[in-house]
């Protein structure tokens, strides 16, 4: 791991000095140099992810697709979402908006004598080994993500935002970041809060986010692939996650729908533990059923075409007007 970290640090330093730092000086934002250096790390991670997506995952889709892609406009919109998130644009906006609030909150805790918990210190000599602590944090954040995902389907107001993610009728490697921005803000705020409370190191946090995002891109791929009886229970496959997106598996239960399953993000263990795993070997059509027939409120919903239309209609759904 040392050589990997060293190589990443060198690349981050070069990218910062060659591109980001001159832009900050040119824009009169020299007081943001430290923040710009951190943002450069996220930018580099995103660029590496895009290389893997384009160079490996997209060809995999062409090798064994579940279905032919017919709505390329929707896929292009998903690419916009992916670039917005993977290149750090969303994260920079989140930082500017919420980081001062987090600084105030944790500063108040410190003044009050309340310290955060260091998860990697629970077993000295073992959990403080870098790769062990990374795996520990990975499992903890994956469990957290599982329950966040359950909440997105359990609470009606939250589902009204999260439904946008499920409205993609043709999943591809670009579909993971197709979310309402308010949904992303809420989820990321919970993740950052927990990261601060359990003391995850910044470098490990970046690695965890990068691994999670890349795996999620793979899970959303238009790829007829499963990992076999054993592998399916070790890591989430495109088949396992596709069942979560199945057209008649979702939040709003009617006689035609079944209970949503497969909420896991990386590991299927939590679905197995809490009784929400579905290991059937099927590749169902995806989407939200009220896109093609009336839902419980009698509406056939339009989730919007294009980024801004989808964001606006998400706000209307949240207000009960769409």
Secondary structure, DSSP 4 states (H G I P E B T S, - for coil): -HHHHHHHHHHHHHHIIIIIHHHHHHTT-GGGHHHHHHHHHHHHHHHHHHHHIIIIIHHHHHHS-SS----HHHHHHHHHHHHHHHTTHHHHHHHHHHHHHHHHHHHHHHHTT-----GGGTTTTTTTSHHHHHHHHHHHHHHHHHHHHHHHHHSHHHHHHHHHHHT-SS--TT-TT---HHHHHHHHHHHHHHHHHHT--HHHHHHHHHHHHHHHHHHTSS-----HHHHTTTS--HHHHHHHTBTTEESS--TT-EE-----SS-THHHHHTT----------BS-GGGTS--TTSPPP---SSHHHHHHHHHHHHTT--
